[in-house]
Amino acid sequence: MSVAIVANPLAGRGRGQKTAQLAKEVLQAHNMDFQLMYTEYPGHAIELAHRASKNHPVVVALGGDGTIREVLEGTWQSPATLGIIPGGTGNDYARGLGIPHETKQAIEVLLHGKDTLFDVGFENDLIFGQMASIGFSVDVLEYVNTHRDGIWKGSAAFLAGVVATIRHLKSVPVQITVDGEVMEREIIALFALNMPYGGGGMKFAPEARYDSGHFHLLFIEAIGRLDLAFTLPKIYTGKHITHPAVHIVTGKEITVYGDPLPIMVDGDIFRPRPFHTKIVPQAVRVRIPKTPAP
């Protein structure tokens, strides 16, 4: 088996570089035929993955969720299988697919795992596999991205972002259309989820699955800062969904009408524009453990 690894050395505040070096050593020890490539700028992983998919049956994303999204975009129309070695801050792709976060164990999945079909989403012209979101969640991610050198890492970095940005909480009026059904709401955040997790382990939609053929759309209606502060810790266990301001519906195509907002797609932020996303079932082959990680 020939494997191409597209690695982001800057992912996870430098964790990507260390993870790539360890992956190289482990694969050499297994006498694997592999090619290791490093990204040099945003979007580079798309180009590298697209080229690699023509020569390798397995193309591996090594980095954070944003890197995985780019490799997904570069390979999804090819016959190549997507592999994942977590090396970022949130690592919610790996979490949602049951892939271990430890590098050696993730490589064991590449060597001995199984391939399964994976739904992908389109947010306008962007492909994604985890989530697309608008609202408060984007503010949190912007804070995390601008404080990469802070003391908080991983899930703690996202929680610190929530604490820092909640004082600026605001709601916006929107019209949400899900598979033709229209709702008028005032929301602070909205998420189209293909997997349960985001924000480094926050269990936004406990029942979401990568192969269900539909999104779980979670939206949070206008809520007070104090109420939100008390509710947010429940998101790590999925118990937030009992709050009356939290709603989850399923659907294959979602449009949000209102003032265009910045959009977060798999951990990357894109310019404000109308929110429109649809799902493409069983679009990609991805390698996962034969027995998912607990």
N, C-alpha and C positions, 0 to 999 in steps of 0.2 A: 504494500500500500504506500502510495506517495502522498505526502502531506505538505501543504503550503501553510505557513503561519504568517499572518499579517499582524504585527505587534505595534502597539502605540507605546513608545517608551515613556511618555509623559503621563499616561493614565495613572490614576490613584496616587497623584502627587509623587511620582517616581516609582511606584510599585511595579508599573508596567515593565520598566527596564530590568528590574531584579527578577521578575517573573519570567521574562523572555530568556534571560541567561540560564535560569534553573531549567526551564523547558528544554533549552538546547542541550544541556548536560544530560537530562533524563532521556531524551530521544536518541542521543548518541550512544548512551549506555544500552539502549534497546536495538542498536544498529538499524534505526529507522531511516528510510529515504525521505528527507524533508528539506524544505527551503524556508529560510527565515528572512522576512522582509520587515523593515521598520518604516512606519509612516513619518512624514516630515512636515505635514501641514493639514489643516482641516479638509476633508474630502479625499485625501490621498488614499485612504484605505479602500475607497470605492474603486479607484483605478487599479490598485494592486490586486485586489480580490478578483476583479473582472478578468485581468490577464491570467492570474493564477488558475482560475476555474477552467481555462482552456487546456491546462496541462496536468492538473492534479484532481483526483476524484474527491479529495477532502480539502476544504479550505477553512482554516481555523482563524477565528478572531481572538486575539489576545489583548485584553485591555478592559475598558469600562463599557457600559451599555451603549454609549455613543459610538464607540469603535465597532461594536457588534452590529449596530444598525447600519453602519457604512459597509461592512463586509457583507451583510445581508443584501444591501442594495446592489452590490457588485456581483453577487452570485445568484440571485433568486431566479433568474431566467436561464440558468445553466443546469446541467445534470449534476453538478458537484453537491456534495453533502456539506452542510455548515457544521463546523465544530467550534467549541468554545473553551477557552482557558481564562477564567476570571482574573482580572488584574486591575480593576478600577476601584471606585469609591463605593458605589451602590451595589453593583453586581446582582441586579434583580433579574436579568435574563437567566443567569445560572440558578438562582433561587427558584424561579418559576418552572424551570425545566428539570430540577432535581440534580443538577451537576455540582459536584463538590467544589468548594472554594479553594481547597488545597491543591497546589499545582500538580504534584505527583499523582494525586487521585484523579484530577481532571484529565490528565494524560492517559491514565488507565481507561477512562471512558472512551477516549479517542481510539485506543487500541482494541478494546474488548466490549465496547458498548453496542447499542443497536440503533438503527436509523428509524425515524418516525416522521410522519408528515406534519407540517407546522403551518398554521394560518398566518397570513401577513395582512397588515392594514395599509391603506393609502390615506395619507392626510394631504389632500390636494395632490401634488406631484411627489411627495416624500413617502418612501416605503418605511414601515416600522413593524416591529414584532412584539413590543412590550406595551407601550401606551402613548397616547397623544392627549395633551392637557392644556387648558387655559385657566387663568385666574391666579389665585393665591399660590398655587403650586409653582408657578413660574417665578414669582417673587422670591420664594424660598430657594429655588435653584440658582437664581441670579446671585443671591447672597452667598451661597456655598461656593459658587465659581469665583467670586471676588475675594474670598477668604481662604484660598487653597493653602496658604502658609500658616493657617491658624493651628491651635493645639488640638482641635477636634477632628477625628478621622471617621470614615465609614458612616454608619448609621447616626453616630453622635453628631457628625457634621450637619446632617439634615435636620436633626432635632434642634441644634443650635440655630439653624437658619429659621426655623419656625418661631422660636422664641424672639429672635431679633426682628422679624418682619411682621409679627402679628399686630403690632401697634399701628401699622398702616393698613390694616384690613379694610377692604371696601367691597361692596356688592355692586353688580351690574345687571340691568334688565336684559333678558335675552328671549328669543323664541327658539325652542329646541324641537327639531323634527327628527323622529326616529322611525324609519321604515314607513314614512307617510303620516305618522301620528304626530300632532302638533301640541306642544306645551308652552305656555307663557310662564316664565319664572324669573326671580331675582336671585342670582347665585353669587357665591364667592369663588367657586372653583368647579371645574368639570373635567372628567377623565373618561376617555374611551380606552378600555383595558382589554388586552388579549391574554393577560396573565394576572395572577392575584396581586403581585408586589410592585412597589415603587418606592423611591426615597430611601433606599437602603434597608428594606425589610418591612416597610409599612404595608400591611395587608389590606389594601384598598377594597378589593373585591374578592372575598374568600372563595367564591364558586367559579371564578373565571378560569378558563383553560385554553391553552394554545391550540387545541384541535376541536373546539366546540362548534366552529362555523359561524360564530357571532361574537360581537363585543358585549362586555358588561359596561354599561354607561353609568358612571357614578357622578352625581352632581350634588353639591352642598348649597342649600338655600341660605339666604341672609341669616346670619347668626352673630350674637354678641361676642366680643373678644374673650371675655371671661368664660363664657359657655364653650367656646371653641377650645380654649386652653385646657379645660377639664375633660373635653371629649377626645382630643387628639391622642393622648396616651393609649386609648382603647384601640387605636388603629393597628397596633402591633399584634393584636389578637383577633382582629376582625369584629370586635364587639361594638364598634362605632356605628354599625349599620342599623342599630336599634334607635338611634337618635332621630327625632321627628324631622330634623332639617336635612338628613342624609337619605338619598334616594338612589336605588339601583334598578335599571331596566336593561333588557337585552335587545339587541338589534344588529342589523347588518350594514346599515347606512345611516349616518348621523350628520345633520347640518345644524349649525348654530348661527342665527341671525342676530345682529346687534353691532355695536361699535367693534371693529376688528381689534383683537388683542394679540400680544405675542403668544406664540404657540411653542410648547415644549413637546418634543418628540424623542422618546428614548434617551432622555438626559441631555439633549441639545436644544437650544432656544433659537427660534426662527422669527423673522420679522412679523409684525401684526398683519393679519389677513383674515378673511372669512374662514370659519372652521368647517371643514367638510371632510368626513372620513368614511371609508367603506372597507369591508373585509373581503379578502380573497382566500377562500378555504383551501387547505392542503396544498399550498403553493410552493413550499420549500421542504427539502429533506434535511433533518437536523439529527445529529448524533447525541443520544442521551444514555444514561446508565440503564443496564438491563434491570437493575433494581434501583429506583430513585433514591437519592440521598435523603435522610430524614430531615 
